[in-house]
């Protein structure tokens, strides 16, 4: 699906970014990985516009152009809004939101010169709702969705499509700690309609669609990949609660 497409993937050293890079390569793409550490083609920091510019220029110089950008680099915080340090807030915003913009800007300049391309930004279900104890992460991921929509409008006339993916809970090394207790996975079977956490390949499949010609008339969307979690976000926490909450005999004025 991506034969000879030139692709840059940020956050490619592990997790979702690595899975996307490997999947795209299997589909025939010429992939360059960009991350701060790890086994990638280019080492750098998306927080640095100079590093981003150097990475994009490297791709264009070595490959002749850039066709696809996937922004997967990201960090998260979990903490109390009352005590969150300013440097932690600044870092999450810098990596997740500012870094995404720097990469989009640098890649779009080259894509315009070569006739267009596709940008896929990795947001989160936290970019569509509020997540508890994650104020910086939630703000940044909402920002990515807004940025995606704005860029889709601004870059569309130059043949550049921009879309976002909003993953739910995806099992990666970053989230593996959640699965230490059996009760957590049991809870997923209640709150996720498909009854499981996602895996990185689920996100890579969505990214492949948005990067390929299969989505040639798709731009400006935020595609959820969450097993149906956002379809209801039920108040019911278990089957017993569900049977009461969803009782079929109650009719009340809810205004």
C-alpha positions in Angstrom: 0.0 0.0 0.0 3.0 2.3 0.4 5.4 1.1 -2.2 8.3 3.6 -2.5 6.6 6.2 -0.3 9.1 8.2 1.7 8.1 8.2 5.3 9.3 9.9 8.5 8.1 8.5 11.8 8.8 10.3 15.1 8.9 8.3 18.3 10.0 5.3 16.3 12.2 3.7 18.9 9.4 1.9 20.7 5.8 1.3 21.3 3.3 2.6 18.7 5.8 4.5 16.7 8.0 1.5 16.2 5.1 -0.7 15.2 4.0 1.9 12.6 7.5 2.2 11.2 7.8 -1.6 10.9 4.3 -2.0 9.4 4.9 0.8 6.8 8.2 -0.8 5.8 6.5 -4.1 5.2 4.1 -2.2 2.9 7.0 -1.1 0.8 7.7 2.4 2.3 11.2 3.8 2.7 11.0 4.6 6.4 13.2 6.9 8.5 12.8 6.7 12.2 13.3 9.8 14.5 13.6 9.6 18.3 15.7 10.8 21.2 17.3 7.4 21.8 17.2 3.8 20.5 17.8 2.1 17.2 16.5 4.7 14.8 17.8 6.4 11.7 18.1 9.9 13.1 18.6 10.8 16.8 17.0 14.1 17.9 14.4 15.8 20.0 11.0 17.0 18.6 11.1 19.8 21.2 13.9 21.3 19.2 12.9 23.0 15.9 16.6 22.7 14.8 16.6 18.9 15.4 13.3 18.6 13.5 14.5 20.7 10.6 17.7 18.6 10.5 15.7 15.3 10.4 13.4 16.4 7.7 16.2 17.8 5.6 18.1 14.5 6.0 15.1 12.6 4.6 14.7 15.0 1.7 18.4 15.0 0.9 18.7 11.2 1.0 15.4 10.2 -0.5 14.6 13.2 -2.7 11.3 14.1 -1.0 9.0 13.3 1.9 5.6 11.8 1.2 4.3 10.9 4.7 4.9 12.1 8.2 3.7 10.2 11.3 3.9 12.1 14.6 4.1 9.5 17.3 6.6 11.0 19.7 4.9 11.6 23.0 5.1 11.6 26.8 2.4 11.5 29.5 2.1 12.6 33.1 -0.1 11.4 35.9 -0.5 13.7 38.8 -2.4 16.2 41.0 -3.3 19.4 39.3 -2.8 21.2 42.6 0.9 20.2 42.8 2.0 19.7 39.3 5.4 21.3 38.7 5.6 23.9 35.9 8.5 22.1 34.3 6.5 18.9 34.0 3.6 20.8 32.4 6.0 22.6 30.0 7.7 19.3 29.0 4.5 17.5 28.2 3.2 20.4 26.1 6.6 20.8 24.4 6.9 17.2 23.3 3.3 16.3 22.5 1.9 19.5 21.0 4.8 21.8 20.1 6.9 18.9 18.7 4.0 17.8 16.6 3.6 21.3 15.2 7.3 21.7 14.4 7.3 18.4 12.5 4.2 19.2 10.6 5.5 22.6 9.6 8.9 21.3 8.5 7.5 18.4 6.5 4.7 20.4 5.0 7.1 22.9 3.5 8.8 20.0 1.6 5.6 18.3 0.7 4.3 21.5 -0.9 7.3 21.6 -3.1 6.9 18.0 -4.3 3.1 18.1 -4.9 1.6 17.0 -1.6 1.6 14.3 1.0 -0.1 12.9 4.1 0.4 13.7 7.8 -0.8 11.4 10.6 -0.8 12.8 14.1 -1.2 10.5 17.1 -3.5 12.1 19.6 -5.5 10.1 22.2 -9.1 9.5 23.4 -7.8 12.1 25.9 -7.9 14.5 23.0 -11.7 14.1 22.9 -12.6 13.9 26.5 -11.1 14.9 29.9 -8.9 12.3 31.5 -8.5 12.5 35.3 -5.1 13.4 36.8 -3.6 14.1 33.4 -4.1 17.8 32.8 -1.1 18.5 30.6 -1.5 15.3 28.6 -5.2 16.0 28.0 -4.6 19.6 27.0 -1.8 18.6 24.6 -3.8 15.9 23.0 -6.8 18.2 22.6 -4.4 20.6 21.0 -3.3 18.0 18.5 -6.9 17.4 17.4 -7.4 21.1 16.9 -4.1 21.5 15.1 -5.0 18.6 12.8 -8.2 20.2 11.8 -6.6 23.6 11.2 -3.8 22.2 9.2 -6.2 20.1 7.1 -7.8 23.3 6.0 -4.6 25.3 5.5 -2.6 22.6 3.7 -5.3 21.0 1.7 -5.0 23.3 -1.3 -1.4 22.2 -1.6 -2.4 18.5 -1.8 -1.5 17.7 1.9 -3.9 15.6 3.9 -3.8 15.8 7.7 -5.5 13.4 10.0 -5.3 12.3 13.7 -5.7 9.0 15.4 -7.1 8.9 18.9 -6.1 5.6 20.5 -7.7 4.3 23.7 -5.8 2.0 26.0 -3.0 0.4 23.9 -0.8 -2.2 25.5 2.8 -1.0 25.1 5.8 -0.9 27.3 4.6 2.5 28.5 1.3 1.0 29.8 2.4 -2.4 30.8 2.3 -1.5 34.5 -1.4 -1.2 34.3 -1.7 -4.9 33.6 0.1 -6.1 36.7 -3.2 -7.0 38.3 -5.8 -9.4 36.9 -8.6 -7.1 38.1 -7.5 -4.4 35.6 -8.0 -6.7 32.6 -11.2 -8.0 34.0 -12.4 -4.4 34.2 -11.6 -3.8 30.5 -14.0 -6.6 29.6 -16.7 -4.5 31.2 -15.9 -0.9 30.0 -14.6 -1.7 26.5 -17.2 -3.2 24.2 -14.6 -5.3 22.4 -13.5 -6.6 25.8 -9.8 -6.0 25.6 -7.0 -3.4 25.4 -5.7 -2.5 22.0 -2.3 -3.4 20.7 0.1 -1.3 18.8 -0.8 -3.1 15.6 -4.3 -1.8 15.9 -3.0 1.8 15.7 -0.6 0.9 12.9 -3.4 -0.4 10.8 -5.3 2.9 11.2 -2.2 4.9 10.4 -1.6 2.8 7.3 -5.1 3.6 6.0 -4.7 7.3 6.7 -1.2 7.4 5.0 -2.3 5.5 1.9 -4.3 6.3 -1.1 -7.2 4.3 0.4 -8.0 7.5 2.3 -7.4 9.9 -0.6 -10.6 11.9 0.2 -10.2 11.8 4.0 -8.7 14.9 5.8 -9.2 16.6 9.1 -10.6 13.7 11.0 -9.9 12.4 14.5 -10.2 8.6 14.2 -10.8 6.7 17.4 -9.1 3.4 17.8 -10.4 2.3 21.2 -12.5 -0.9 20.9 -15.7 1.2 21.2 -14.8 2.7 24.6 -16.0 6.2 23.7 -19.2 4.9 22.1 -20.9 4.9 25.5 -18.5 5.6 28.4 -21.0 3.8 30.6 -21.8 4.8 34.2 -22.1 1.1 34.9 -19.0 -0.5 36.3 -20.1 -4.1 36.3 -22.8 -6.4 35.2 -24.8 -6.0 38.4 -24.8 -2.2 38.1 -25.6 -2.4 34.4 -28.7 -4.4 35.0 -30.0 -1.7 37.4 -28.8 1.3 35.5 -30.2 0.0 32.2 -33.5 -1.2 33.7 -36.2 -1.1 31.0 -39.1 0.1 33.1 -38.0 3.6 34.2 -39.5 6.7 32.5 -38.7 10.0 34.0 -38.5 13.7 33.0 -34.7 14.3 32.6 -35.0 18.0 31.9 
